[in-house]
Amino acid sequence: MSAIGIIFSNIHDHTVPELTRGRTMASIPFGGRYRLIDFVLSTMVNAGLETIGVITKTNYQSLMNHIGRGKDWDLDRKTGGLMVLPPFGHQDNNRLYTNRLEALKGVLGILRKSNEEYVVMADCDIIANFDLASAIQKHIESNADLTVIYKKATLCGDSKRTNKILRLDDSGRVRDIAMYQGAHGEVNLSMDIWIVGRTYLLGILEDAIAHGYSSLTREVLAPNLDTIYVQGYEHTGYYCCVDSMKAYMEGNLKLLDRMVRRELFDTEDRPIFTKVKDSPPTKYGSEASVKNSMVADGCIVEGTVENSVLFRGVKIGRNTIVRNSVLMQDTITGDNVSLNYIVTDKRVVIKDARVLSGHATHPFFINKDSLI
């Protein structure tokens, strides 16, 4: 079994514009020390993929700083390894791509030169840890043209993401793909992780170019499911999609649940890798109180932290109370501050005696480098 991975780093940037003004979806910080790309990248590495391309578009400097040459994922190799692919569309139209199909047209040369038999394509807005190797093996055994990973999920209609809803028959074959924004109820939700034979994918792309198609799902797959064999593979474990600021906060705070942490990070043969940083231990003051929170290394805590996630280098002042909040790297609060349902980007400074509050359904976000 040999496969090449293709990761789309910018596809869903519009769903959390607050966090993607200066970075890609892939490089959004998460869980105190990770970035969103860590989950899909680690999943591919754990499945044995040795060649992975990350398709960029805009604002990808922080992404390149994070993944580098792939050393922390054992992808710093002479042959294959990690590739950051250029942000251009099809070679006959040198402009930034606008959809997944145009992004794939721009890497046709790499797919043609590859020796791998299969291609795994994935987005970066999904937080999950699943056995991709088993999914690839199932794809091979089923003789399917494509396999899509899906999750039985309950949607509330508040997503900015255009979701792909699948209808499957009793054998697990996909019989219909509907695309909705704001869907409700329990559905078979595509995780936008696809497994396909490399030769078959090249045929699809070349046909799409010849016909001038602009959407892989709407114009190629959905109308031809009677002749294209698309198999579904259900992910039954933990799943979170970062498709709004509310979902981002909920995803971080769910890590405070021990069962969620175990499912994501404590699977022995499927670790989640990230860039290693050497930071000093966290320092707790004599009056510090921390309950049900994740605190990364390099923090200084003098006040109270409850039900919150603190990234590296965060400083909490004396008599300050932080509840139900996510404070990114190097956020500093003064003394006598009160924060509740707050998300801060990097290097935010909140001066003494400030009182800030959002709500569970609408967290209050503070931009990078802000002074409050």
Secondary structure as a PSIPRED ss2 file (coil, helix, strand):
# PSIPRED VFORMAT (PSIPRED V4.0)

   1 M C   1.000  0.000  0.000
   2 S C   1.000  0.000  0.000
   3 A E   0.000  0.000  1.000
   4 I E   0.000  0.000  1.000
   5 G E   0.000  0.000  1.000
   6 I E   0.000  0.000  1.000
   7 I E   0.000  0.000  1.000
   8 F E   0.000  0.000  1.000
   9 S C   1.000  0.000  0.000
  10 N C   1.000  0.000  0.000
  11 I C   1.000  0.000  0.000
  12 H C   1.000  0.000  0.000
  13 D H   0.000  1.000  0.000
  14 H H   0.000  1.000  0.000
  15 T H   0.000  1.000  0.000
  16 V C   1.000  0.000  0.000
  17 P C   1.000  0.000  0.000
  18 E C   1.000  0.000  0.000
  19 L C   1.000  0.000  0.000
  20 T C   1.000  0.000  0.000
  21 R C   1.000  0.000  0.000
  22 G C   1.000  0.000  0.000
  23 R C   1.000  0.000  0.000
  24 T C   1.000  0.000  0.000
  25 M H   0.000  1.000  0.000
  26 A H   0.000  1.000  0.000
  27 S H   0.000  1.000  0.000
  28 I C   1.000  0.000  0.000
  29 P E   0.000  0.000  1.000
  30 F E   0.000  0.000  1.000
  31 G C   1.000  0.000  0.000
  32 G C   1.000  0.000  0.000
  33 R C   1.000  0.000  0.000
  34 Y E   0.000  0.000  1.000
  35 R E   0.000  0.000  1.000
  36 L C   1.000  0.000  0.000
  37 I H   0.000  1.000  0.000
  38 D H   0.000  1.000  0.000
  39 F H   0.000  1.000  0.000
  40 V H   0.000  1.000  0.000
  41 L H   0.000  1.000  0.000
  42 S H   0.000  1.000  0.000
  43 T H   0.000  1.000  0.000
  44 M H   0.000  1.000  0.000
  45 V H   0.000  1.000  0.000
  46 N H   0.000  1.000  0.000
  47 A C   1.000  0.000  0.000
  48 G C   1.000  0.000  0.000
  49 L C   1.000  0.000  0.000
  50 E C   1.000  0.000  0.000
  51 T E   0.000  0.000  1.000
  52 I E   0.000  0.000  1.000
  53 G E   0.000  0.000  1.000
  54 V E   0.000  0.000  1.000
  55 I E   0.000  0.000  1.000
  56 T C   1.000  0.000  0.000
  57 K C   1.000  0.000  0.000
  58 T C   1.000  0.000  0.000
  59 N C   1.000  0.000  0.000
  60 Y C   1.000  0.000  0.000
  61 Q H   0.000  1.000  0.000
  62 S H   0.000  1.000  0.000
  63 L H   0.000  1.000  0.000
  64 M H   0.000  1.000  0.000
  65 N H   0.000  1.000  0.000
  66 H H   0.000  1.000  0.000
  67 I H   0.000  1.000  0.000
  68 G C   1.000  0.000  0.000
  69 R C   1.000  0.000  0.000
  70 G C   1.000  0.000  0.000
  71 K H   0.000  1.000  0.000
  72 D H   0.000  1.000  0.000
  73 W H   0.000  1.000  0.000
  74 D C   1.000  0.000  0.000
  75 L C   1.000  0.000  0.000
  76 D C   1.000  0.000  0.000
  77 R C   1.000  0.000  0.000
  78 K C   1.000  0.000  0.000
  79 T C   1.000  0.000  0.000
  80 G C   1.000  0.000  0.000
  81 G E   0.000  0.000  1.000
  82 L E   0.000  0.000  1.000
  83 M E   0.000  0.000  1.000
  84 V E   0.000  0.000  1.000
  85 L E   0.000  0.000  1.000
  86 P C   1.000  0.000  0.000
  87 P C   1.000  0.000  0.000
  88 F C   1.000  0.000  0.000
  89 G C   1.000  0.000  0.000
  90 H C   1.000  0.000  0.000
  91 Q C   1.000  0.000  0.000
  92 D C   1.000  0.000  0.000
  93 N C   1.000  0.000  0.000
  94 N C   1.000  0.000  0.000
  95 R C   1.000  0.000  0.000
  96 L C   1.000  0.000  0.000
  97 Y C   1.000  0.000  0.000
  98 T C   1.000  0.000  0.000
  99 N C   1.000  0.000  0.000
 100 R H   0.000  1.000  0.000
 101 L H   0.000  1.000  0.000
 102 E H   0.000  1.000  0.000
 103 A H   0.000  1.000  0.000
 104 L H   0.000  1.000  0.000
 105 K H   0.000  1.000  0.000
 106 G C   1.000  0.000  0.000
 107 V C   1.000  0.000  0.000
 108 L H   0.000  1.000  0.000
 109 G H   0.000  1.000  0.000
 110 I H   0.000  1.000  0.000
 111 L H   0.000  1.000  0.000
 112 R H   0.000  1.000  0.000
 113 K H   0.000  1.000  0.000
 114 S C   1.000  0.000  0.000
 115 N C   1.000  0.000  0.000
 116 E C   1.000  0.000  0.000
 117 E C   1.000  0.000  0.000
 118 Y E   0.000  0.000  1.000
 119 V E   0.000  0.000  1.000
 120 V E   0.000  0.000  1.000
 121 M E   0.000  0.000  1.000
 122 A E   0.000  0.000  1.000
 123 D C   1.000  0.000  0.000
 124 C C   1.000  0.000  0.000
 125 D C   1.000  0.000  0.000
 126 I E   0.000  0.000  1.000
 127 I E   0.000  0.000  1.000
 128 A C   1.000  0.000  0.000
 129 N C   1.000  0.000  0.000
 130 F C   1.000  0.000  0.000
 131 D C   1.000  0.000  0.000
 132 L H   0.000  1.000  0.000
 133 A H   0.000  1.000  0.000
 134 S H   0.000  1.000  0.000
 135 A H   0.000  1.000  0.000
 136 I H   0.000  1.000  0.000
 137 Q H   0.000  1.000  0.000
 138 K H   0.000  1.000  0.000
 139 H H   0.000  1.000  0.000
 140 I H   0.000  1.000  0.000
 141 E H   0.000  1.000  0.000
 142 S H   0.000  1.000  0.000
 143 N C   1.000  0.000  0.000
 144 A C   1.000  0.000  0.000
 145 D C   1.000  0.000  0.000
 146 L E   0.000  0.000  1.000
 147 T E   0.000  0.000  1.000
 148 V E   0.000  0.000  1.000
 149 I E   0.000  0.000  1.000
 150 Y E   0.000  0.000  1.000
 151 K E   0.000  0.000  1.000
 152 K E   0.000  0.000  1.000
 153 A E   0.000  0.000  1.000
 154 T E   0.000  0.000  1.000
 155 L E   0.000  0.000  1.000
 156 C E   0.000  0.000  1.000
 157 G C   1.000  0.000  0.000
 158 D C   1.000  0.000  0.000
 159 S C   1.000  0.000  0.000
 160 K C   1.000  0.000  0.000
 161 R C   1.000  0.000  0.000
 162 T E   0.000  0.000  1.000
 163 N E   0.000  0.000  1.000
 164 K E   0.000  0.000  1.000
 165 I E   0.000  0.000  1.000
 166 L E   0.000  0.000  1.000
 167 R E   0.000  0.000  1.000
 168 L E   0.000  0.000  1.000
 169 D C   1.000  0.000  0.000
 170 D C   1.000  0.000  0.000
 171 S C   1.000  0.000  0.000
 172 G C   1.000  0.000  0.000
 173 R E   0.000  0.000  1.000
 174 V E   0.000  0.000  1.000
 175 R E   0.000  0.000  1.000
 176 D E   0.000  0.000  1.000
 177 I E   0.000  0.000  1.000
 178 A E   0.000  0.000  1.000
 179 M E   0.000  0.000  1.000
 180 Y E   0.000  0.000  1.000
 181 Q E   0.000  0.000  1.000
 182 G C   1.000  0.000  0.000
 183 A C   1.000  0.000  0.000
 184 H E   0.000  0.000  1.000
 185 G E   0.000  0.000  1.000
 186 E E   0.000  0.000  1.000
 187 V E   0.000  0.000  1.000
 188 N E   0.000  0.000  1.000
 189 L E   0.000  0.000  1.000
 190 S E   0.000  0.000  1.000
 191 M E   0.000  0.000  1.000
 192 D E   0.000  0.000  1.000
 193 I E   0.000  0.000  1.000
 194 W E   0.000  0.000  1.000
 195 I E   0.000  0.000  1.000
 196 V E   0.000  0.000  1.000
 197 G E   0.000  0.000  1.000
 198 R H   0.000  1.000  0.000
 199 T H   0.000  1.000  0.000
 200 Y H   0.000  1.000  0.000
 201 L H   0.000  1.000  0.000
 202 L H   0.000  1.000  0.000
 203 G H   0.000  1.000  0.000
 204 I H   0.000  1.000  0.000
 205 L H   0.000  1.000  0.000
 206 E H   0.000  1.000  0.000
 207 D H   0.000  1.000  0.000
 208 A H   0.000  1.000  0.000
 209 I H   0.000  1.000  0.000
 210 A H   0.000  1.000  0.000
 211 H H   0.000  1.000  0.000
 212 G C   1.000  0.000  0.000
 213 Y C   1.000  0.000  0.000
 214 S C   1.000  0.000  0.000
 215 S C   1.000  0.000  0.000
 216 L H   0.000  1.000  0.000
 217 T H   0.000  1.000  0.000
 218 R H   0.000  1.000  0.000
 219 E H   0.000  1.000  0.000
 220 V H   0.000  1.000  0.000
 221 L H   0.000  1.000  0.000
 222 A H   0.000  1.000  0.000
 223 P H   0.000  1.000  0.000
 224 N H   0.000  1.000  0.000
 225 L C   1.000  0.000  0.000
 226 D C   1.000  0.000  0.000
 227 T C   1.000  0.000  0.000
 228 I C   1.000  0.000  0.000
 229 Y C   1.000  0.000  0.000
 230 V E   0.000  0.000  1.000
 231 Q E   0.000  0.000  1.000
 232 G E   0.000  0.000  1.000
 233 Y E   0.000  0.000  1.000
 234 E E   0.000  0.000  1.000
 235 H C   1.000  0.000  0.000
 236 T C   1.000  0.000  0.000
 237 G C   1.000  0.000  0.000
 238 Y C   1.000  0.000  0.000
 239 Y C   1.000  0.000  0.000
 240 C E   0.000  0.000  1.000
 241 C E   0.000  0.000  1.000
 242 V C   1.000  0.000  0.000
 243 D C   1.000  0.000  0.000
 244 S C   1.000  0.000  0.000
 245 M H   0.000  1.000  0.000
 246 K H   0.000  1.000  0.000
 247 A H   0.000  1.000  0.000
 248 Y H   0.000  1.000  0.000
 249 M H   0.000  1.000  0.000
 250 E H   0.000  1.000  0.000
 251 G H   0.000  1.000  0.000
 252 N H   0.000  1.000  0.000
 253 L H   0.000  1.000  0.000
 254 K H   0.000  1.000  0.000
 255 L C   1.000  0.000  0.000
 256 L C   1.000  0.000  0.000
 257 D C   1.000  0.000  0.000
 258 R H   0.000  1.000  0.000
 259 M H   0.000  1.000  0.000
 260 V H   0.000  1.000  0.000
 261 R H   0.000  1.000  0.000
 262 R H   0.000  1.000  0.000
 263 E H   0.000  1.000  0.000
 264 L H   0.000  1.000  0.000
 265 F H   0.000  1.000  0.000
 266 D C   1.000  0.000  0.000
 267 T C   1.000  0.000  0.000
 268 E C   1.000  0.000  0.000
 269 D C   1.000  0.000  0.000
 270 R C   1.000  0.000  0.000
 271 P C   1.000  0.000  0.000
 272 I C   1.000  0.000  0.000
 273 F C   1.000  0.000  0.000
 274 T C   1.000  0.000  0.000
 275 K C   1.000  0.000  0.000
 276 V C   1.000  0.000  0.000
 277 K C   1.000  0.000  0.000
 278 D C   1.000  0.000  0.000
 279 S C   1.000  0.000  0.000
 280 P C   1.000  0.000  0.000
 281 P C   1.000  0.000  0.000
 282 T C   1.000  0.000  0.000
 283 K E   0.000  0.000  1.000
 284 Y E   0.000  0.000  1.000
 285 G C   1.000  0.000  0.000
 286 S C   1.000  0.000  0.000
 287 E C   1.000  0.000  0.000
 288 A C   1.000  0.000  0.000
 289 S E   0.000  0.000  1.000
 290 V E   0.000  0.000  1.000
 291 K E   0.000  0.000  1.000
 292 N C   1.000  0.000  0.000
 293 S C   1.000  0.000  0.000
 294 M E   0.000  0.000  1.000
 295 V E   0.000  0.000  1.000
 296 A C   1.000  0.000  0.000
 297 D C   1.000  0.000  0.000
 298 G C   1.000  0.000  0.000
 299 C C   1.000  0.000  0.000
 300 I E   0.000  0.000  1.000
 301 V E   0.000  0.000  1.000
 302 E C   1.000  0.000  0.000
 303 G C   1.000  0.000  0.000
 304 T E   0.000  0.000  1.000
 305 V E   0.000  0.000  1.000
 306 E E   0.000  0.000  1.000
 307 N C   1.000  0.000  0.000
 308 S C   1.000  0.000  0.000
 309 V E   0.000  0.000  1.000
 310 L E   0.000  0.000  1.000
 311 F C   1.000  0.000  0.000
 312 R C   1.000  0.000  0.000
 313 G C   1.000  0.000  0.000
 314 V C   1.000  0.000  0.000
 315 K E   0.000  0.000  1.000
 316 I E   0.000  0.000  1.000
 317 G C   1.000  0.000  0.000
 318 R C   1.000  0.000  0.000
 319 N C   1.000  0.000  0.000
 320 T C   1.000  0.000  0.000
 321 I E   0.000  0.000  1.000
 322 V E   0.000  0.000  1.000
 323 R E   0.000  0.000  1.000
 324 N C   1.000  0.000  0.000
 325 S C   1.000  0.000  0.000
 326 V E   0.000  0.000  1.000
 327 L E   0.000  0.000  1.000
 328 M C   1.000  0.000  0.000
 329 Q C   1.000  0.000  0.000
 330 D C   1.000  0.000  0.000
 331 T C   1.000  0.000  0.000
 332 I E   0.000  0.000  1.000
 333 T E   0.000  0.000  1.000
 334 G C   1.000  0.000  0.000
 335 D C   1.000  0.000  0.000
 336 N C   1.000  0.000  0.000
 337 V C   1.000  0.000  0.000
 338 S E   0.000  0.000  1.000
 339 L E   0.000  0.000  1.000
 340 N E   0.000  0.000  1.000
 341 Y C   1.000  0.000  0.000
 342 I E   0.000  0.000  1.000
 343 V E   0.000  0.000  1.000
 344 T E   0.000  0.000  1.000
 345 D C   1.000  0.000  0.000
 346 K C   1.000  0.000  0.000
 347 R C   1.000  0.000  0.000
 348 V C   1.000  0.000  0.000
 349 V E   0.000  0.000  1.000
 350 I E   0.000  0.000  1.000
 351 K C   1.000  0.000  0.000
 352 D C   1.000  0.000  0.000
 353 A C   1.000  0.000  0.000
 354 R C   1.000  0.000  0.000
 355 V E   0.000  0.000  1.000
 356 L E   0.000  0.000  1.000
 357 S E   0.000  0.000  1.000
 358 G C   1.000  0.000  0.000
 359 H E   0.000  0.000  1.000
 360 A C   1.000  0.000  0.000
 361 T C   1.000  0.000  0.000
 362 H E   0.000  0.000  1.000
 363 P C   1.000  0.000  0.000
 364 F E   0.000  0.000  1.000
 365 F E   0.000  0.000  1.000
 366 I E   0.000  0.000  1.000
 367 N C   1.000  0.000  0.000
 368 K C   1.000  0.000  0.000
 369 D C   1.000  0.000  0.000
 370 S C   1.000  0.000  0.000
 371 L E   0.000  0.000  1.000
 372 I C   1.000  0.000  0.000
